[in-house]
């Protein structure tokens, strides 16, 4: 009798095959591994059904009651389910009818200047004050707010990616396997320089080591993980009692990126600068794969909608005057 492979074995084979073709699969790979562990743990009967996949999708670590969250988790399993059909032809593939479509994005929380300053102040007072931990998190949150970088991009920076002399960051092979240069404002350069000096008083400087590092026990000098940063940010968010103005369950650290993009567009509107002429440069700066991803912000934030509406109203009035 042929022994049935564990779901984890199928997951490993699938991910190795896809990654061998050049796909990174960070987030989806983690989800597939979690799903495989779930299937093997409950010892569910095979072939897999949509019901089993849906049950797993509802059990996210945040215990969300949002069907959109479940739909996004379920979507990550579809390619894997199709892969499994070559071994178990009756494996079901989930579609949009289970939890609905995921082809829309929730409105982000756009931080006010005061909220950002409060966040940086709270990070500065993390225990021990004036230590490496407080300096690390104040600098990370400030860097995200001033450049619109992804959190993962900041954590993957190496020492030789941070050019303080020329005020430039090198973001290497991140999302969509693209690299880019990120010029920095003088205040951001100075903040990074201050962190660099504080950090170097705790650890030895190595060119190919992480720029942002852990500060306690065995984590001292080791690369920071996204989990560590999320944990610290969540603690500070609760401490500050931030009022949520977005479509997600609470303000997120990723919303600092959204805030940077929206504030830049609002500044251009205020300066009467043609956004269409600047949009490609903004998309390149923040690392969007397509400029349409940057245009999305014009429709997702009330402040930008109002500005765009006023501009369109002025445009139509000009047309009416031309025809009078």
C-alpha angles and dihedrals in degrees: 000000000000114000114235114236117238117251089242090059090051090048092050092048092048095048093045090051094049095043089050086061091055103266115137098201097183100154098027091044091055091049093049091050091049091049092049090051089049093051093047092046096053090039092221121189120261145269094055120245131208088245092063091047092048092050089054092047090057092055100072118155092251091055090230122187092199114115089207090063090049091047091053092050091048092049090061090062097055098086090044091051090052089050090053092054090076088064099032109024094194093060107129123230116214118231136191093277092077101067102350134257124324094198094112132072127225120240110264126230107254109209121223119228089252092053091052092048090048090051092051091046091051090049090050089058097050111129124296092038115217088017130119095268096057092043091050097052096040089053095045094049091045092050092051092049094048099044108025090232121162114255091240091053092056092048092050094054114120125204092256090052091064111076105187093172094061096026096241139132125204112214106198128205098326129148112354088015092271130138127207145170119245117201114211135218115245092249090053091050090052092049091051091048091053091050091047091056094046092047093049090057088064104037141022117265116241121175097225095042124103117277094215113049142176119265109202136075115311089356092066108121093002123121114273116245126223088240092059093049093046091050093051093044092050091052092051092045091056091045091053092043092221114201109233116234097168137082096253125087092263141348109292134208088240088062088074086071091050090048093053092053095045094047091051091053092047090051091052090050091050090050091047091239118159103253093198090063092051101039097088092052091049092048090051093047094054094039102247113168092218131022089231088072088061094046088057089078091067089068103035104058122063093216092056092043090054093049092047090047092052091049091050090048090053089048093053092047089053090052091049091051090050091055095044 
